[in-house]
């Protein structure tokens, strides 16, 4: 019997791998979505029970936009086909949790100024990783290896 040769024009899809980082990232996403959807429910409950409804509209809008913000890596992957590194997505989820949920919803920014500095430092590191990722994506075919010295 003759073996059939596959055409080089047909892309073979690689099997999906489930490694530990992907599982942890999925668990973080599910946990954050559950947390934010629950907080949306409580904000709606507070809005319904309140006599002055204008006070509770902004927290409800914040919780809805934060829930959408958590889905941004997934949306970018679906629309544009750009797959972010799993560690970067996990750092993004951690940043959203630290800054929005712990910092804003529990008013920790008002009580601890050191926490504000910590979160802003973490966001700077996250933006640095994001810049390196986009530079590697942009220079994929031009430069084989991108050293960090070119970035900074």
Backbone bond lengths (Angstrom), bond angles and torsions (degrees), N, CA, C in turn:
res aa  C-N    CA-C-N  psi(-1)  N-CA   C-N-CA  omega(-1)  CA-C   N-CA-C  phi
1 X - - - 1.429 - - 1.515 110.03 -
2 X 1.289 113.05 145.72 1.448 119.69 -179.73 1.522 110.79 -93.57
3 X 1.317 115.81 135.75 1.454 119.61 176.53 1.519 108.69 -82.22
4 X 1.286 115.94 134.76 1.462 118.96 179.52 1.530 109.17 -82.67
5 X 1.312 113.52 136.43 1.457 118.76 177.57 1.521 108.84 -88.79
6 X 1.307 114.32 139.38 1.453 118.89 178.00 1.508 109.24 -86.94
7 X 1.291 115.37 141.23 1.450 120.25 179.78 1.519 110.03 -70.33
8 X 1.313 115.79 145.49 1.452 118.74 179.70 1.524 111.82 -76.73
9 X 1.310 117.94 -8.81 1.453 120.98 178.23 1.519 112.86 -83.72
10 X 1.312 116.83 -20.05 1.454 120.64 -178.20 1.524 108.18 -88.44
11 X 1.314 114.93 123.64 1.458 119.29 178.65 1.515 109.44 -82.95
12 X 1.303 114.90 130.84 1.454 119.19 173.68 1.513 107.49 -92.64
13 X 1.306 116.19 131.65 1.452 119.36 178.56 1.518 109.32 -81.81
14 X 1.302 114.32 131.08 1.455 119.36 177.74 1.526 108.74 -73.58
15 X 1.313 116.37 145.10 1.457 118.17 178.68 1.533 110.10 -65.56
16 X 1.301 115.62 144.42 1.458 119.63 179.88 1.525 109.54 -71.09
17 X 1.325 113.19 135.45 1.453 118.26 179.02 1.517 109.05 -105.50
18 X 1.282 115.43 135.43 1.452 120.86 174.84 1.509 107.76 -109.69
19 X 1.316 115.48 95.91 1.448 118.08 176.62 1.524 108.73 -102.96
20 X 1.288 115.80 178.96 1.457 121.41 -173.98 1.525 112.05 -62.11
21 X 1.330 117.38 -41.52 1.459 119.84 -178.54 1.524 111.95 -65.17
22 X 1.334 117.25 -39.54 1.466 119.93 177.82 1.526 111.25 -64.19
23 X 1.314 116.53 -39.23 1.466 120.25 179.86 1.524 110.44 -67.79
24 X 1.340 117.00 -42.89 1.468 120.49 178.76 1.527 110.05 -64.25
25 X 1.335 117.37 -41.52 1.457 120.87 178.51 1.527 111.27 -62.46
26 X 1.316 117.23 -42.46 1.468 120.59 178.32 1.525 110.71 -64.91
27 X 1.321 116.88 -39.30 1.462 119.99 178.11 1.529 111.05 -65.92
28 X 1.344 116.73 -38.33 1.465 120.15 177.18 1.528 110.53 -63.78
29 X 1.339 116.84 -42.66 1.463 120.82 179.00 1.518 110.99 -62.52
30 X 1.305 117.08 -46.65 1.466 120.62 -179.50 1.527 110.48 -63.81
31 X 1.331 116.64 -41.69 1.463 120.06 178.56 1.516 112.29 -63.99
32 X 1.337 116.68 -44.36 1.462 119.66 179.07 1.520 111.64 -64.66
33 X 1.320 116.84 -43.22 1.468 119.44 178.81 1.524 111.07 -62.52
34 X 1.331 116.89 -41.99 1.469 119.69 178.15 1.521 110.61 -63.57
35 X 1.323 116.05 -41.52 1.461 120.77 179.96 1.527 111.55 -63.83
36 X 1.331 116.34 -46.15 1.459 119.21 -177.54 1.520 112.35 -73.28
37 X 1.319 118.23 -35.25 1.462 120.02 176.91 1.526 110.42 -67.03
38 X 1.335 116.52 -37.87 1.463 119.83 174.75 1.518 111.15 -63.20
39 X 1.332 116.43 -42.11 1.466 119.02 179.77 1.529 111.35 -68.28
40 X 1.333 117.51 -30.24 1.470 120.03 173.71 1.529 109.73 -64.75
41 X 1.322 116.32 -41.07 1.469 120.25 177.68 1.522 111.87 -60.62
42 X 1.331 116.02 -43.73 1.463 119.07 178.44 1.527 111.57 -67.43
43 X 1.330 117.59 -36.42 1.468 119.89 177.84 1.524 110.82 -66.03
44 X 1.326 117.48 -37.55 1.467 120.74 176.85 1.521 110.23 -66.69
45 X 1.334 116.15 -40.99 1.470 120.40 177.50 1.525 110.97 -61.28
46 X 1.346 116.44 -44.35 1.466 120.08 178.31 1.526 111.30 -64.40
47 X 1.325 116.46 -37.59 1.468 120.72 179.55 1.524 111.28 -65.73
48 X 1.319 116.77 -39.62 1.468 120.63 -179.84 1.518 111.05 -69.37
49 X 1.338 116.97 -40.26 1.465 120.67 -176.20 1.522 113.66 -80.75
50 X 1.319 118.29 -15.29 1.463 121.16 -173.35 1.518 111.96 -77.34
51 X 1.324 114.21 149.02 1.459 118.69 173.54 1.525 110.10 -85.75
52 X 1.342 116.32 -37.79 1.464 120.84 175.73 1.528 108.01 -101.25
53 X 1.299 116.64 94.83 1.460 121.70 -172.47 1.527 113.27 -72.86
54 X 1.315 117.95 -20.77 1.468 120.20 -177.34 1.521 112.65 -65.70
55 X 1.328 117.61 -24.57 1.460 121.40 -179.72 1.533 110.90 -70.83
56 X 1.313 117.69 -31.27 1.462 121.57 -173.00 1.527 113.97 -98.33
57 X 1.317 118.61 -0.65 1.467 120.51 -179.76 1.527 111.07 -73.64
58 X 1.337 117.47 -44.28 1.463 120.44 -179.41 1.534 112.95 -61.82
59 X 1.345 120.04 -46.13 1.475 118.36 176.05 1.521 113.54 -59.89
60 X 1.332 116.81 -35.18 1.466 119.31 177.86 1.526 110.83 -66.07
61 X 1.334 117.18 -43.52 1.469 120.62 178.05 1.526 110.65 -63.79
62 X 1.341 117.34 -39.74 1.469 120.90 177.80 1.523 111.41 -61.16
63 X 1.295 116.91 -42.80 1.469 119.87 -178.18 1.528 111.93 -69.42
64 X 1.320 117.21 -36.94 1.466 120.06 178.34 1.529 110.63 -67.93
65 X 1.328 117.73 -45.61 1.471 119.74 179.55 1.523 111.85 -67.41
66 X 1.319 118.08 -32.58 1.462 120.25 176.67 1.522 110.87 -67.29
67 X 1.309 117.04 -38.08 1.465 119.97 176.93 1.520 110.58 -63.36
68 X 1.319 117.43 -39.54 1.467 120.87 176.62 1.530 110.36 -68.37
69 X 1.330 116.80 -38.04 1.464 121.77 -179.68 1.528 112.24 -62.15
70 X 1.321 116.55 -35.49 1.464 120.51 178.81 1.526 110.71 -62.87
71 X 1.321 117.37 -29.50 1.465 121.56 -177.05 1.531 113.76 -86.24
72 X 1.328 118.90 0.48 1.473 121.23 -175.60 1.532 113.48 -59.62
73 X 1.346 121.19 -45.38 1.480 117.68 177.80 1.531 112.76 -59.65
74 X 1.316 116.68 -37.42 1.465 120.99 178.19 1.524 110.93 -66.60
75 X 1.334 117.45 -42.02 1.462 121.78 -179.78 1.524 110.79 -65.84
76 X 1.336 117.02 -43.37 1.472 120.83 179.24 1.526 110.45 -62.95
77 X 1.311 116.55 -39.05 1.465 119.87 178.86 1.523 111.35 -64.48
78 X 1.338 116.80 -41.77 1.464 120.48 -179.19 1.527 112.59 -71.18
79 X 1.330 116.69 -42.15 1.467 119.72 -175.65 1.524 113.18 -77.96
80 X 1.326 116.44 -44.84 1.461 120.18 -172.09 1.522 114.32 -109.85
81 X 1.307 118.20 -8.23 1.456 121.31 179.80 1.520 113.92 74.39
82 X 1.316 117.55 15.97 1.460 121.30 179.10 1.514 108.31 -90.83
83 X 1.322 116.00 119.56 1.452 120.67 -179.72 1.524 108.62 -103.70
84 X 1.305 115.49 117.06 1.454 120.97 178.02 1.519 109.66 -78.23
85 X 1.330 117.29 151.46 1.470 119.36 174.46 1.533 110.23 -60.50
86 X 1.307 115.75 144.98 1.459 120.94 -175.36 1.526 110.66 -61.72
87 X 1.317 117.23 -38.77 1.458 120.15 -179.73 1.531 110.51 -64.88
88 X 1.324 117.69 -37.66 1.467 120.90 178.00 1.524 110.84 -65.37
89 X 1.315 117.27 -39.82 1.460 120.72 178.41 1.523 110.07 -66.52
90 X 1.332 116.62 -39.95 1.456 119.90 177.71 1.528 111.20 -64.14
91 X 1.320 117.45 -39.62 1.470 120.91 176.36 1.525 110.48 -64.82
92 X 1.327 116.90 -37.87 1.464 121.26 176.90 1.522 110.67 -62.15
93 X 1.338 116.88 -45.75 1.459 120.27 178.27 1.530 111.02 -62.53
94 X 1.321 116.48 -41.32 1.464 120.58 178.86 1.528 110.56 -63.56
95 X 1.332 116.32 -41.16 1.461 120.08 178.81 1.528 111.25 -64.21
96 X 1.315 117.33 -43.12 1.465 120.49 178.52 1.528 110.03 -62.06
97 X 1.319 116.46 -42.38 1.461 119.92 179.62 1.525 111.12 -64.35
98 X 1.339 116.73 -46.00 1.460 120.21 -177.84 1.523 112.11 -68.30
99 X 1.321 116.72 -43.91 1.461 118.76 -173.72 1.522 112.34 -80.04
100 X 1.309 117.16 -47.54 1.465 118.99 -172.99 1.521 111.56 -85.62
101 X 1.322 116.92 -53.86 1.457 117.52 -173.23 1.525 111.60 -73.07
102 X 1.314 116.85 -55.78 1.463 119.11 -177.31 1.529 111.21 -73.86
103 X 1.320 117.18 -43.00 1.453 119.77 -176.48 1.508 114.60 -74.25
104 X 1.305 116.81 -48.14 1.468 120.44 -173.09 1.522 112.44 -89.36
105 X 1.312 117.51 -50.20 1.462 119.93 -174.11 1.524 112.39 -69.48
106 X 1.324 118.09 -30.37 1.466 120.61 178.98 1.526 112.39 -100.03
107 X 1.339 117.34 5.18 1.464 123.85 178.24 1.527 113.35 58.75
108 X 1.305 117.51 33.68 1.462 120.13 179.25 1.527 111.48 -72.06
109 X 1.336 117.33 -25.15 1.465 120.14 177.05 1.524 111.42 -61.02
110 X 1.310 117.08 -35.57 1.459 120.45 -177.64 1.519 112.75 -74.10
111 X 1.315 117.43 -28.85 1.462 120.60 -174.47 1.529 113.49 -93.56
112 X 1.294 117.72 -33.77 1.472 121.44 -175.67 1.525 110.03 -124.79
113 X 1.316 116.50 112.26 1.466 119.07 179.01 1.529 111.02 -75.64
114 X 1.324 117.32 -26.27 1.462 120.52 178.28 1.525 110.85 -65.66
115 X 1.331 117.29 -34.96 1.467 120.84 177.80 1.523 110.80 -63.60
116 X 1.312 116.91 -38.86 1.459 121.65 177.94 1.526 110.51 -62.22
117 X 1.327 117.27 -42.65 1.469 121.10 178.29 1.527 111.07 -65.92
118 X 1.318 116.94 -38.94 1.463 121.02 178.61 1.524 111.12 -62.43
119 X 1.318 117.39 -47.22 1.470 121.01 -178.06 1.523 110.65 -66.15
120 X 1.335 117.68 -39.88 1.460 119.41 178.51 1.527 111.49 -69.07
121 X 1.311 118.46 -34.27 1.468 120.74 174.10 1.521 111.54 -64.73
122 X 1.330 115.97 -41.98 1.458 121.06 178.47 1.525 110.80 -64.47
123 X 1.332 116.97 -37.38 1.464 119.16 178.81 1.524 111.04 -67.82
124 X 1.333 118.02 -33.55 1.467 120.65 175.41 1.516 112.09 -64.25
125 X 1.320 116.81 -41.66 1.464 120.98 176.66 1.521 110.33 -63.92
126 X 1.317 116.85 -42.46 1.464 121.47 179.57 1.525 111.32 -63.55
127 X 1.322 117.62 -41.28 1.465 120.34 177.67 1.526 111.45 -67.29
128 X 1.329 117.85 -33.66 1.460 120.68 174.92 1.517 111.83 -62.96
129 X 1.342 116.65 -44.78 1.466 120.31 176.67 1.522 111.20 -62.72
130 X 1.326 117.11 -38.61 1.458 121.46 178.95 1.524 110.88 -65.18
131 X 1.331 117.09 -39.24 1.466 120.71 177.84 1.524 111.08 -64.79
132 X 1.331 117.34 -42.95 1.467 120.65 177.75 1.526 110.22 -63.08
133 X 1.340 117.44 -39.99 1.460 120.41 179.08 1.524 111.11 -61.55
134 X 1.341 117.34 -46.46 1.462 119.74 -178.72 1.532 111.78 -69.22
135 X 1.327 117.48 -33.32 1.459 119.01 175.65 1.523 111.30 -66.21
136 X 1.312 116.91 -40.50 1.471 119.74 176.23 1.519 111.48 -65.38
137 X 1.326 116.15 -38.78 1.461 120.35 177.87 1.524 110.84 -65.19
138 X 1.318 117.19 -40.80 1.460 122.12 -179.89 1.525 111.62 -70.16
139 X 1.314 117.37 -38.96 1.461 121.96 -176.13 1.525 112.77 -97.45
140 X 1.300 117.54 22.55 1.464 121.16 -175.17 1.527 112.24 -57.20
141 X 1.305 117.88 -45.41 1.460 121.16 -175.70 1.529 112.83 -92.29
142 X 1.291 118.03 -16.48 1.458 120.66 -175.28 1.517 113.24 -88.37
143 X 1.295 116.30 -45.78 1.460 120.79 -175.59 1.522 107.90 -121.30
144 X 1.315 115.52 131.40 1.458 119.41 -179.60 1.526 111.37 -71.02
145 X 1.325 115.99 -44.60 1.452 119.57 -177.57 1.521 108.55 -126.72
146 X 1.300 117.05 131.44 1.452 121.97 179.36 1.516 108.26 -109.40
147 X 1.311 116.02 113.15 1.458 118.83 -178.78 1.521 109.63 -84.65
148 X 1.319 117.08 151.04 1.455 120.54 179.06 1.517 112.49 -63.15
149 X 1.332 119.25 -22.20 1.458 121.35 -179.95 1.522 111.43 -67.21
150 X 1.325 118.48 -25.28 1.460 120.78 177.01 1.519 111.30 -73.64
151 X 1.304 116.10 -26.46 1.450 120.19 -177.72 1.519 110.35 -79.37
152 X 1.325 116.71 -43.18 1.469 119.61 -173.82 1.490 110.89 -105.08
